[in-house]
Amino acid sequence: KRFCKTNIDKQKKETVLIYRNYSDFNLNEIIKIKNYCNLKKIKFLIANNIKLAHKIKADGFYISAWNKKPLHVMNKLLKRNIIGSCHNYKDCNFKIKQGCSLIILSRLFQTNYKANQHIRHPK
């Protein structure tokens, strides 16, 4: 997979891009994407890897709902936007403790898949 500017070019400046590749990532490609997002005035966040977010000086950090790590100590490393997602009130409180400045409450409507079923993303 190679970085393609076309999809980023179509986005508005208010867009926030969250990099969520959890396996086999290429640091040089991530930096290219981040730099291009900066050029286009698009915020670039890294999901669930605060050390990587700090290393590349991402605009912020995204904590998925399944991430239950106590990140409050590492939040001082980033000093940027921290966005979290949750599915219930208990998880929402935990995201606050993780230092999230914005929390996304997801799955607000009934779906036809189980909560613990993996969702397949298009390739």
C-alpha positions in Angstrom: 0.0 0.0 0.0 1.3 3.4 -0.9 0.2 6.8 0.3 -2.1 8.5 -2.2 -2.9 12.3 -1.9 -6.2 12.1 -3.8 -8.4 11.2 -0.9 -6.8 13.9 1.3 -7.2 16.5 -1.4 -11.0 15.9 -1.4 -11.3 16.7 2.4 -12.3 20.0 4.0 -10.0 21.8 6.4 -12.2 20.8 9.3 -11.4 17.1 8.7 -9.5 15.1 11.2 -7.7 12.1 9.9 -7.1 9.2 12.3 -4.3 6.8 11.4 -5.5 3.4 12.6 -3.1 0.8 11.0 -2.4 -1.5 13.9 0.0 -3.8 12.1 3.0 -3.5 9.9 3.2 0.3 9.5 5.9 2.2 7.7 7.2 5.2 9.7 8.2 7.1 6.5 4.8 6.7 5.0 3.1 7.9 8.2 5.4 11.0 8.2 4.5 11.7 4.6 0.8 11.5 5.4 1.2 13.7 8.4 3.2 16.3 6.5 0.7 16.3 3.6 -2.2 16.8 6.1 -0.3 19.7 7.7 0.1 21.3 4.2 -3.7 20.9 3.6 -4.5 22.2 7.2 -6.0 18.8 8.1 -5.5 17.5 11.7 -3.6 14.2 11.8 -4.1 11.9 14.8 -2.5 8.5 15.7 -4.7 5.8 17.2 -3.7 3.8 20.3 0.0 4.4 20.0 1.0 7.5 22.1 4.7 6.9 21.6 4.3 7.1 17.8 2.1 10.1 18.1 4.7 11.9 20.2 7.6 10.8 17.9 6.0 12.2 14.8 4.5 15.2 16.5 1.0 14.3 15.5 -1.8 16.9 16.1 -3.3 14.5 18.5 -4.0 11.0 19.8 -7.1 8.8 19.4 -8.0 6.2 22.1 -10.4 3.6 20.8 -13.1 2.2 23.0 -11.3 -1.1 23.6 -8.2 0.6 24.8 -8.3 0.4 28.6 -4.7 1.4 29.3 -4.2 4.0 32.0 -2.7 6.7 29.8 -2.9 9.7 32.2 0.9 9.6 32.8 1.7 9.5 29.1 -0.7 12.3 28.2 1.9 14.8 29.4 4.2 13.5 26.6 1.7 14.5 23.9 0.2 17.8 25.1 -2.2 17.8 22.2 -5.8 16.8 21.4 -6.8 13.5 22.8 -10.0 12.0 21.4 -11.6 8.8 22.8 -14.5 6.7 21.8 -16.8 4.8 24.2 -20.0 2.8 24.2 -21.5 3.4 27.6 -21.4 5.7 30.7 -18.8 3.7 32.5 -16.4 3.8 29.5 -17.1 7.5 29.1 -15.9 8.1 32.7 -12.8 6.0 32.0 -12.0 8.1 28.8 -12.2 11.2 31.0 -9.6 9.6 33.4 -7.4 8.8 30.3 -7.3 12.5 29.6 -9.6 12.8 26.6 -10.5 16.3 25.6 -13.2 15.0 23.3 -15.2 11.8 23.6 -17.2 10.1 20.8 -20.1 8.0 22.0 -20.6 5.4 19.3 -23.2 2.9 18.3 -26.2 5.1 19.2 -28.5 3.0 17.1 -29.4 -0.7 16.9 -27.3 -2.8 14.5 -27.5 -6.3 13.2 -24.1 -7.4 14.6 -23.1 -8.4 18.2 -21.0 -6.0 20.3 -18.0 -8.3 20.4 -18.2 -9.3 16.7 -15.3 -8.0 14.6 -16.2 -5.5 11.9 -14.5 -6.1 8.6 -13.2 -3.1 6.8 -13.1 -2.9 3.0 -9.7 -3.4 1.5 
